[in-house]
Amino acid sequence: MAVCASAQLDDGGDGVRFELEGATPEAAFVVRFAGQVHAYLNQCRHIPVELDWQPGRFFDASGLYLVCATHGATYRAHDGVCIEGPCVGRRLQALRVIECDAAVWVAVQSGNE
């Protein structure tokens, strides 16, 4: 599914929220870090709450780490691994993402796969 135009994602800047369609829609987001686009479910690994403190604000002030606004769990942007907080070592659920023709796309699995 198409999520956004590539130009909407600045390195270490705001992300773009979207919903994965399905029987139970799930909140997700894309961000750009170190020139690469990454996509994750928008759910902290400590407790199931969304990470962003304002819509699309996932990075800390440095633009280096993704942070859960609820309790401060800190995740590496490139692989989603928690490096600080109550869920150290756990990983955000990554989604398959590609950037093609100036757009960001996330692969959506059907129930038959």
Number of C-alpha atoms within 10 A of each C-alpha: 11 13 17 19 15 16 9 16 20 15 16 22 20 20 24 20 21 18 14 18 13 11 7 8 10 13 15 20 24 27 27 22 20 11 11 14 21 23 27 22 20 24 19 26 23 17 11 9 14 18 27 22 13 9 12 17 21 29 26 17 12 9 15 18 21 26 25 25 19 13 14 15 21 25 29 18 26 18 14 21 19 24 16 14 15 15 17 15 14 15 18 21 16 17 16 12 20 15 16 10 8 11 14 22 21 20 12 13 11 8 7 4 4
